[in-house]
Amino acid sequence: MRIVLAIACVILFGAVAVILSVSPAMKQLGPAAGPTPMPYYTAVPTVVTIPPDVGERGARTYARLWAMFLVPIEGADVPDDPALMPGAPRDYRAGIHEGVDFPAPSGTPVVAAAAGRVVRVDTSFLDWTREQQDIALDEALTLGYTPAATLDRIRGRQVWIDHGKGVVTRYAHLAAVGPLTVGQMVEAGTPIGAVGSSGYPQGGPHLHFEVRIGDDYYGDGLSGDALTRAVWRLFR
């Protein structure tokens, strides 16, 4: 028994000596240089400032998306015009906007906002005619809402990327798509298409960028400054 206690004391003394021998300079050093995988989600902050009208669960979901995305058009600014934000009214179809619009010249490259798996790419795309559009929009006004099929046609040529945990980004109104295939993994910043006005040319060339969380869109239930802050926080 004494031998065991003696050995334990030696081991304990050695461990303490090693800890005390670490210099202050060494303690200040960070981890060794090298590639660090980018997490899909940022850590949830202790205090969530999303208003309570989105619910506690929704607030936690929003917070884990903050700083997850690149701006999908290099060099573009995140808009603050309410008309370009989620939740903006779209009276011409008795509906609301479900994404963020980035106005840009036609042909401007669009990149993946975060790493993920391609789940939709409209490589073969035929836009609807103006007559078809008018019929669909008249029907929406009569119904008092925009049917899902009509909304999908309005978004035009699209790419969708699944980022896991129910989060999908949609890139809409594209003039062209990149050489992508469904199931392909892409990194953040990968070129995926070009800005256009497919689906709704009356809106002019712009990228419609949606962040989907399950069946809902990011920003649902927010307005004013709270919505603007929430959208800005999406991007690094």
Phi, psi and omega in degrees: 000318179297324180295318180297316179297322180296317179297318180297320178296321179297315180297315180297318179297321180294319180295317178297320180296320180295316181297316182290338183279348180290125184286155177303324181297319180294323180295334183276348182287143176275188179294160181301147181296150179158167182295135178244119181299137180280125179290151175294327186231144174278160180295145178286123180292160180295320181248121179259125186260005175296133182303153185291349183291347175269355179087155182297317180296318179296322179297318178295320179296315179300315185297325181286350177267350184298135180063020179280335193245148164280152168295126189288355172237117185301130178084355180281152176269148173288124185290158173233004177291122182305329182291342181260003186260162172300143179089353179293140181293146174233082188296332184294344179229014180055044182220191177232159179279139184243013181213195178245129180263132176245096177298137181195155178300147178302136181094351178300132182297142176244136182239159175296131183282341178200163179294146178175191183247130178291125179244351173206136173211119185274073180290324176251107187227132176234114182289154178281162179278165178298323179296316178298320179296314182299319179297316181294319180290323176298320178296318180298317179296323178293319180288331184088011176200166180263115177301151184302319181295321178294318180298322179294322178293323179297325180291344175069214180289131189224160166229136175240140178232128179267123182256007179089160177056034175082006183259123180229138172254143179240138180238114192236168182067022185294144174279332180201160176241157179282177180284072184250158174227150178298132183097347181289139175270136179233152177265161174301134180093356178292128177298131182234349181175195182222145180299142176205205178217029180297148179090320180208075184298338180297339180279354182074167182293127176192161173264125171265115185245118180247142167248114180261137176238099188064234180267002184249169178248147178297131181104350180298128179094355180254160177203168175059217183297326180297320178292315180301314178298318181296321179292314179301323183291343177298328193255147181287000000 
